[in-house]
Amino acid sequence: MRIVFAGTPGFSIPCLQALSNADGMEVVGVVSQPDRRSGRGMRLTPSPVKQAALDAGIDTITPENLWNDAESLAWLEAKKADMLVVVAFGMILPKPWLDAPAIAPVNVHASLLPRWRGAAPIERALLAGDTKTGVCIMHMEEGLDTGGVYASQRLPITQVATGPDLWAALAPMGAQLLVDTLPKIAAGSLKMVPQDDAKATYAAKLSSDERIIDWRLSADAIDRQVRCFSPKPGARARLNGKWLKIIRGTPLQNGLIRKAGALAHTDSLDVACGKGTLYRVFTVQPEGKKVMPAEAFLRGNSITPGQCFDVNDAK
């Protein structure tokens, strides 16, 4: 089975490696997003998928845009692919690309479709308080994650799971489901099940404003926000005019009734939240400094009970 693979972030690499190592499958080409500037030196850096493909000696292209790009389409058609496999590529594929594979274009999507179609399904599931997520092998069509589902697998979301935890669990799960499913699709023994559009939700790309903690929310909601963005880029709140990243903590349900954002104690970093709850902060990163335990932060700063985080930063 000849496969062209399209992907960009590290989440995609287990799928690429699984296809490369599977019997009866050959990755004949890889498409990834162009090199981006990153790091302190802002050097052009290849995407994780591009680097993995180059390391494996796979022919790779990085087009800026696939629309009206005759050269990239000619490259794809020359590969004579049976399958086009897309995993977190980050670009919309035009119809000629979807029509190019002899058998099917398929996508590995990190949610239980039709819930959380779109760019940030893992993070949206965590922020919304979902108790489960998963991966789907989906037939690609022109709509945004609207195609029929060939197979899916569930993963519980625990009360301590972080965004990176879910990424790390779902990536290999998707890879195994992919290599198990493709031969069945090729053989015609596995039919796709149409999605129920009435149950669809949209996983919009995360914005930087969503990292700002609104202490008027419940401690449970704030805990999900912290876990979603931990450890990087980190949920954050402003105290004494400076940003403080909240890296880890836990909700306390038997809180004191105080103003949202108020510090409740001096011996622990407990913050009053909505609905009479408290959020106990364990790990922080002050602006311009390294990650540290909350106790170390308290020792180095003059904190008094009743002092408040700024809630006006939250939208």
N, C-alpha and C positions, 0 to 999 in steps of 0.2 A: 504494500500500500504506500503510494507516494504522497507525502504530506508537506504542505507549505504551512509554516507556523508564524503567527503574528502575535507579538507580545512585547511588553516594555519593562515592567518592574520586576523585582525579585520574586514576587508572588507567582509569576509565570514560569519561573525556571524549573520547578519540579515537574511540570507538565512537559516542558521541552525535553528534559532529561529522560522522563519515562517513555516518551515516544521514541527517542533516539536509541534506547536500550531494549525496546520491545521487539520480540520476534515478529517477522512479517511486516515490519513498518520501517520506512526510511524517511527522515526529514531531509527533503531536497533543497529547501530554502527557508530563510527566516526574514521576516519583515519586522522592523522595530522603529521607534521614533528616533529622530535625529539626535546627535550628541547635544547635550545641554551644558551650560557653564555652571559649575558648582564648586564648593569648597572655598577656603580662604583666598586662594589665588584665582578663583573664578575661571578655572581652566575648562576647556571643552572636555566633557567626560561621556563616554558611551553609556547607554542604558545597560542595566544588568543583563537583560536578554541578549543584546547585541554582543556584549563581552563574552557571555557564555557560548554563543553561537560561533564567534571567532575562535575561541579556545578549542571548540570541537571541530573546527575546520569546515563549517557549514556556510555556504554562499549566503550573504546577508546584504539587504538593502535598507536604507533609512530615508525614505522620501519625506519631504516636508508636507505634502498634501497628495492624497490619492485621487482627488477629483480632477478630471481632465489631464491626467498624467499618463500619456501614452507609453512612455518608456517603462514605467513601473508595471503597467498592465501587460506589456509585451514580455517583460521578465517573468511575470506570473504565468502567463499562457505557455511560455517556453518550458516551464517546469512540468507541464502535463500532470498536474496534481490530481489525485483521487479525492483528497480531503484538504480543505482549508480549515485549520484549527486556530481559533482566536482566543487568547487568554489575557485579559486586561491590557489590550493594545493601546487604548486611549484615543483612537480615531474612528470616525464613522466610515464604514466601507461602502463605496458606491456599488450599484447593481452589477456592473461588469465584473467586479471582483467576486461578488456572491455567486454569479453564474459560472465562474471559471472552473471550479473543481468538477471532476466527472461525476462524483457521487454526492457530496454535500459540503456546505460550509457549516461548521459547528463552533459553538462557543462554550467555554467553561465559565459559568457565572456564579459568583460567591453569594448566593441567597437561595431561598426556596421560592422560586417564581410561582405566581406573579408578584409576590411581595418583594419590594425593593429592586425594581428595575432602575438601571442608571449607574452613575459613576462611583458611588460610595456605599455599596450595600452592606459591607461589614460594619462600618461605623454607624450607619443609620439604624441597623438592627440593635446595636448596643445602646445607643442613645435613647431609642424608643422604649427600652426595657423589654424587648422580646426575650422569651425564654428559650428560643431555639433559632438556629440559622442552618446553613448547609451549602451544598453546591448542586448545580444543575448542569447537565449536558443538554444544550439547547440548539435547535436548528436556527440558523441565522436568516433573517429576512430584513427588509428595509426599515421596519419600525425599530424603535429602541427597546431591545430585549423582549420583543413581542412574540418570537417564534415558538413553535411547539417544543415540548420538553421530552427528550428521549429517556432520561434517567435522572434521579436525584438521590442525595444522601443527607441525612440530618445530623446536626451537631448541637448538643445542649449548650446554652450560654449560662455559665455559672455566675454566682454573685460576686466572684472575685476575678473573672476573666477580663483581661485588658484587650484593647484593639490588636496589639502585636500577638497576643496569645491566640486570638481567633485567626489571624493571618497565618500563623505558624501551623495551626491545626488544619485549616481548610485547604491550604496549598497542596500538601501531599494527598489529602482525601480526594481532591479534584483530579489529581494526576492519576491515581489508581482507578477512579471511576471512568476517566477518559479512555485509558488503554483497555479497560474491560468492555466499554461500550462501542468503540469504533468498529471492531470486527462485526458486531451484530448489526450496526447500521449498514455496513458494506454488504452484508449478506441479505439484507432486507428482512431480517427476523425481528427487528425492533422498530416499532412504529412510534412516532411522536404523538404526544397528547397535547391538544390545543390548550392554551392558557385561558383562564377566566378573566377577561379584561375588567370586569366589574370589581374584582378583588385586588387590582393592581395598585401598588404604591410606588412613589418615585424617590429614589435615593440621590438627591442632589449633591453635587460636589460640596465638600466642606469649605466654609469660609473662615477667615482668621478671627472674625468676631465671635464665632461659636466656641472659641477657646476661652472666652472671658466668662468667669463664673458669676452667675446671678444668685446671690445668697438668699434671695426671696423664694427660690425653688426649694423643694424638699431635699433633705439630706440624701435620700436615695437617688434623686435625679442628678444631684451634684456628684455623687459617687460614680454614676455611670459616665458623666462628662469627664471626670478625672481619669477613669480607666480607659476611656476612648482615646484620649490624647496622650496617655502616659507611655513611655517617658518623654518622647518627642512628638510633636513640638511642645507639648505640655499645656494643660489647662492653667489659667493664670488669673490673679486678682491683684488689685493695687492696695498696698498698705503703706501709710506714711509717704505717699507720693511716689512709691517705687513698685514695680511689678514683682510679684512673687509667684513663681510656678509651683503649683500643687501637684506633686508627683504621685503621692500615695496617701490613702487615708481610709476611713471607714465611717459609715453612718451610725449615729446613736439615736435611737428612737425616743428615749426618755429625756428629752432636752428641756432646758429652761426656756420660759417665754421671755425672749429678749428681742431687741431690734435686729433685723436680718443683717448679718455681717459682723455682729458684735462678738468680740472675744470673751469667752466665758470664764477663763481661768488664767493664771500665770504659770502654773506648773505643767500644763499641756496645751497644745494649740487646738482648742475646741472652738468652733465658730457656730454661732446661732444661724439657723436656716429657717425656711418657711415651715408652717404646720407644726411649730413647737419642737422641731428636731434640732439636733446638733451634728456637726461633721467634725470628727477628730482627724487632724492632719498628722501623718507620720513622717513624711519626707517632703522636702521643699528644695527649690533652687532660687535663691535671691538673685536679683538683677545683677549681672556681671560677675557672679560667683558660681562655685561648684555646687552640685547636689549635696545636701546635708540632712541629717535627722532634724525633726522639728525642735527637739530639745536643744540642739546646738544653736539653732536660729534664735530661740527664746533667750538663751544665755547671752547672745551677742547683741540683743536689741532691747530697748526699753519698751516693754509691753505691759499695759495695765488692763485689768478687767473692764469691759464696757467699751474699750477702744474698738473702732469699726474699720473693716475693709470698705472701700468705696464701692457702693452699689450703683453709682451713676454711670460706670463704664459699661455695664451690661445693657444690651439692647432690650 
